[in-house]
Every structure is written in structure tokens, then in C-alpha cells.
């Protein structure tokens, strides 16, 4: 009887150790611990004519959840946007720009080296 209790305890301890070690490695590879890198896109924009236009686009796109940075340039006719694709997509970015009264001509993915 004593040997059976000891065997059950050993099995229980082994099970607990296995379960905790598996859950630890699962957390390391789980989505909660993955740090997504931001993506960068250049958006060609029509209709900007001054620094106020730049500010409008920067403010409206910058309000979106998942935007890291926005730098619009009326002279270049574009905006460089850093964003987290798991939080916001390009459709939402386009809607924020067109909702501000400007035209999105195209999205350009810059070369990252």
C-alpha cells in the first residue's frame, strides 16, 4: 500500500513537472510574447498643397490604433507611415486619408535593407 502511494505521488510529480515545462515553452512561442515589427509604407497622396494638409493627414492617420508614426510631405506628395499590420491594415489607412479630403494614388513598399 505504501509503495502504491509513493508510485502515485511520483507519477503526480512527474505530470506536474511536465505540464509546467510545456506551458513555459508554449508561452515563449505563443502570440502573447511575439513582438511584431512595424511595417513601413509610402503612400502617394493627391491634393495636398500646404503644411496644414500635412498636419491633417498626420493627425487623422495618427489617430488609428496601430500607427507608430506618420510623416506627410505636401512637396513630395506622399506620407511615410510606420504601422503594425496586426493592429491596422492599409484599407483603414486609406480611409483615414480619403476621409480627410485627399486622394490616395498608390501604396509603395520601400526597400528595407
ChimeraX commands (.cxc) that place a marker at each C-alpha (Angstrom):
marker #1 position 0.00,0.00,0.00 radius 0.5
marker #1 position 2.82,2.37,0.88 radius 0.5
marker #1 position 4.57,1.58,-2.42 radius 0.5
marker #1 position 1.37,2.36,-4.33 radius 0.5
marker #1 position 1.03,5.75,-2.65 radius 0.5
marker #1 position 4.66,6.51,-3.40 radius 0.5
marker #1 position 4.21,5.50,-7.04 radius 0.5
marker #1 position 1.11,7.71,-7.35 radius 0.5
marker #1 position 2.97,10.65,-5.83 radius 0.5
marker #1 position 5.93,10.16,-8.17 radius 0.5
marker #1 position 3.61,9.97,-11.18 radius 0.5
marker #1 position 1.79,13.08,-9.98 radius 0.5
marker #1 position 5.06,15.00,-9.54 radius 0.5
marker #1 position 6.28,13.94,-13.00 radius 0.5
marker #1 position 2.96,15.01,-14.51 radius 0.5
marker #1 position 3.08,18.42,-12.80 radius 0.5
marker #1 position 6.68,19.00,-13.89 radius 0.5
marker #1 position 5.87,18.00,-17.48 radius 0.5
marker #1 position 2.81,20.25,-17.56 radius 0.5
marker #1 position 4.66,23.28,-16.21 radius 0.5
marker #1 position 7.63,22.82,-18.54 radius 0.5
marker #1 position 5.31,22.50,-21.55 radius 0.5
marker #1 position 3.36,25.60,-20.59 radius 0.5
marker #1 position 6.57,27.59,-20.18 radius 0.5
marker #1 position 7.79,26.74,-23.67 radius 0.5
marker #1 position 4.32,27.41,-25.09 radius 0.5
marker #1 position 4.42,30.91,-23.65 radius 0.5
marker #1 position 7.74,31.59,-25.30 radius 0.5
marker #1 position 6.34,30.78,-28.72 radius 0.5
marker #1 position 2.79,31.96,-28.11 radius 0.5
marker #1 position 1.38,35.06,-29.77 radius 0.5
marker #1 position 1.37,36.96,-26.50 radius 0.5
marker #1 position 5.16,37.10,-26.41 radius 0.5
marker #1 position 5.84,37.76,-30.08 radius 0.5
marker #1 position 6.90,41.33,-30.73 radius 0.5
marker #1 position 5.69,42.24,-34.20 radius 0.5
marker #1 position 7.99,44.58,-36.09 radius 0.5
marker #1 position 6.34,47.61,-37.65 radius 0.5
marker #1 position 5.89,47.76,-41.42 radius 0.5
marker #1 position 6.71,50.88,-43.40 radius 0.5
marker #1 position 4.75,52.08,-46.39 radius 0.5
marker #1 position 4.87,55.16,-48.57 radius 0.5
marker #1 position 1.51,56.47,-49.69 radius 0.5
marker #1 position 1.36,58.67,-52.77 radius 0.5
marker #1 position -1.28,61.32,-51.99 radius 0.5
marker #1 position -3.02,63.82,-54.24 radius 0.5
marker #1 position -4.49,67.13,-53.16 radius 0.5
marker #1 position -2.00,68.35,-50.55 radius 0.5
marker #1 position -0.93,71.97,-51.04 radius 0.5
marker #1 position 0.46,73.19,-47.70 radius 0.5
marker #1 position 1.79,72.25,-44.28 radius 0.5
marker #1 position -1.77,72.32,-42.95 radius 0.5
marker #1 position -2.56,69.44,-45.32 radius 0.5
marker #1 position 0.41,67.54,-43.94 radius 0.5
marker #1 position -0.79,68.10,-40.38 radius 0.5
marker #1 position -4.34,67.00,-41.22 radius 0.5
marker #1 position -3.11,63.71,-42.68 radius 0.5
marker #1 position -0.64,63.15,-39.84 radius 0.5
marker #1 position -3.32,63.77,-37.23 radius 0.5
marker #1 position -6.04,61.65,-38.83 radius 0.5
marker #1 position -3.83,58.70,-39.72 radius 0.5
marker #1 position -2.01,59.00,-36.39 radius 0.5
marker #1 position -5.31,58.51,-34.52 radius 0.5
marker #1 position -5.63,54.96,-35.83 radius 0.5
marker #1 position -4.73,52.20,-33.39 radius 0.5
marker #1 position -1.55,50.51,-34.58 radius 0.5
marker #1 position 0.12,53.55,-36.17 radius 0.5
marker #1 position 3.65,54.12,-34.93 radius 0.5
marker #1 position 4.50,57.24,-36.94 radius 0.5
marker #1 position 3.29,59.35,-39.86 radius 0.5
marker #1 position 5.31,61.89,-41.80 radius 0.5
marker #1 position 3.43,63.61,-44.61 radius 0.5
marker #1 position 5.04,65.95,-47.16 radius 0.5
marker #1 position 2.99,68.15,-49.45 radius 0.5
marker #1 position 6.06,68.95,-51.58 radius 0.5
marker #1 position 6.74,65.25,-52.20 radius 0.5
marker #1 position 3.04,64.42,-52.36 radius 0.5
marker #1 position 3.38,61.49,-50.02 radius 0.5
marker #1 position 3.32,60.16,-46.47 radius 0.5
marker #1 position 5.70,57.67,-44.89 radius 0.5
marker #1 position 3.79,55.57,-42.39 radius 0.5
marker #1 position 5.11,53.09,-39.83 radius 0.5
marker #1 position 2.36,50.75,-38.63 radius 0.5
marker #1 position 1.71,47.40,-37.01 radius 0.5
marker #1 position -0.14,45.19,-39.53 radius 0.5
marker #1 position -1.68,43.09,-36.76 radius 0.5
marker #1 position -3.43,46.23,-35.44 radius 0.5
marker #1 position -4.30,48.25,-38.57 radius 0.5
marker #1 position -4.40,47.48,-42.28 radius 0.5
marker #1 position -3.82,49.61,-45.37 radius 0.5
marker #1 position -7.56,49.89,-46.04 radius 0.5
marker #1 position -8.04,51.73,-42.73 radius 0.5
marker #1 position -5.07,53.96,-43.54 radius 0.5
marker #1 position -6.54,54.72,-46.97 radius 0.5
marker #1 position -9.94,55.52,-45.41 radius 0.5
marker #1 position -8.30,57.93,-42.94 radius 0.5
marker #1 position -6.58,59.78,-45.79 radius 0.5
marker #1 position -9.57,59.89,-48.13 radius 0.5
marker #1 position -11.80,60.82,-45.19 radius 0.5
marker #1 position -9.52,63.83,-44.70 radius 0.5
marker #1 position -10.30,65.00,-48.23 radius 0.5
marker #1 position -7.23,63.73,-50.09 radius 0.5
marker #1 position -6.75,61.13,-52.80 radius 0.5
marker #1 position -4.66,58.01,-52.30 radius 0.5
marker #1 position -2.85,57.39,-55.58 radius 0.5
marker #1 position -0.89,54.29,-54.59 radius 0.5
marker #1 position 0.88,52.42,-51.81 radius 0.5
marker #1 position 4.60,51.80,-52.17 radius 0.5
marker #1 position 6.54,49.35,-50.04 radius 0.5
marker #1 position 10.05,50.79,-49.68 radius 0.5
marker #1 position 13.08,48.51,-49.92 radius 0.5
marker #1 position 14.37,47.69,-46.42 radius 0.5
marker #1 position 17.95,46.54,-46.20 radius 0.5
marker link #1:1,2 radius 0.2
marker link #1:2,3 radius 0.2
marker link #1:3,4 radius 0.2
marker link #1:4,5 radius 0.2
marker link #1:5,6 radius 0.2
marker link #1:6,7 radius 0.2
marker link #1:7,8 radius 0.2
marker link #1:8,9 radius 0.2
marker link #1:9,10 radius 0.2
marker link #1:10,11 radius 0.2
marker link #1:11,12 radius 0.2
marker link #1:12,13 radius 0.2
marker link #1:13,14 radius 0.2
marker link #1:14,15 radius 0.2
marker link #1:15,16 radius 0.2
marker link #1:16,17 radius 0.2
marker link #1:17,18 radius 0.2
marker link #1:18,19 radius 0.2
marker link #1:19,20 radius 0.2
marker link #1:20,21 radius 0.2
marker link #1:21,22 radius 0.2
marker link #1:22,23 radius 0.2
marker link #1:23,24 radius 0.2
marker link #1:24,25 radius 0.2
marker link #1:25,26 radius 0.2
marker link #1:26,27 radius 0.2
marker link #1:27,28 radius 0.2
marker link #1:28,29 radius 0.2
marker link #1:29,30 radius 0.2
marker link #1:30,31 radius 0.2
marker link #1:31,32 radius 0.2
marker link #1:32,33 radius 0.2
marker link #1:33,34 radius 0.2
marker link #1:34,35 radius 0.2
marker link #1:35,36 radius 0.2
marker link #1:36,37 radius 0.2
marker link #1:37,38 radius 0.2
marker link #1:38,39 radius 0.2
marker link #1:39,40 radius 0.2
marker link #1:40,41 radius 0.2
marker link #1:41,42 radius 0.2
marker link #1:42,43 radius 0.2
marker link #1:43,44 radius 0.2
marker link #1:44,45 radius 0.2
marker link #1:45,46 radius 0.2
marker link #1:46,47 radius 0.2
marker link #1:47,48 radius 0.2
marker link #1:48,49 radius 0.2
marker link #1:49,50 radius 0.2
marker link #1:50,51 radius 0.2
marker link #1:51,52 radius 0.2
marker link #1:52,53 radius 0.2
marker link #1:53,54 radius 0.2
marker link #1:54,55 radius 0.2
marker link #1:55,56 radius 0.2
marker link #1:56,57 radius 0.2
marker link #1:57,58 radius 0.2
marker link #1:58,59 radius 0.2
marker link #1:59,60 radius 0.2
marker link #1:60,61 radius 0.2
marker link #1:61,62 radius 0.2
marker link #1:62,63 radius 0.2
marker link #1:63,64 radius 0.2
marker link #1:64,65 radius 0.2
marker link #1:65,66 radius 0.2
marker link #1:66,67 radius 0.2
marker link #1:67,68 radius 0.2
marker link #1:68,69 radius 0.2
marker link #1:69,70 radius 0.2
marker link #1:70,71 radius 0.2
marker link #1:71,72 radius 0.2
marker link #1:72,73 radius 0.2
marker link #1:73,74 radius 0.2
marker link #1:74,75 radius 0.2
marker link #1:75,76 radius 0.2
marker link #1:76,77 radius 0.2
marker link #1:77,78 radius 0.2
marker link #1:78,79 radius 0.2
marker link #1:79,80 radius 0.2
marker link #1:80,81 radius 0.2
marker link #1:81,82 radius 0.2
marker link #1:82,83 radius 0.2
marker link #1:83,84 radius 0.2
marker link #1:84,85 radius 0.2
marker link #1:85,86 radius 0.2
marker link #1:86,87 radius 0.2
marker link #1:87,88 radius 0.2
marker link #1:88,89 radius 0.2
marker link #1:89,90 radius 0.2
marker link #1:90,91 radius 0.2
marker link #1:91,92 radius 0.2
marker link #1:92,93 radius 0.2
marker link #1:93,94 radius 0.2
marker link #1:94,95 radius 0.2
marker link #1:95,96 radius 0.2
marker link #1:96,97 radius 0.2
marker link #1:97,98 radius 0.2
marker link #1:98,99 radius 0.2
marker link #1:99,100 radius 0.2
marker link #1:100,101 radius 0.2
marker link #1:101,102 radius 0.2
marker link #1:102,103 radius 0.2
marker link #1:103,104 radius 0.2
marker link #1:104,105 radius 0.2
marker link #1:105,106 radius 0.2
marker link #1:106,107 radius 0.2
marker link #1:107,108 radius 0.2
marker link #1:108,109 radius 0.2
marker link #1:109,110 radius 0.2
marker link #1:110,111 radius 0.2
marker link #1:111,112 radius 0.2
marker link #1:112,113 radius 0.2
view
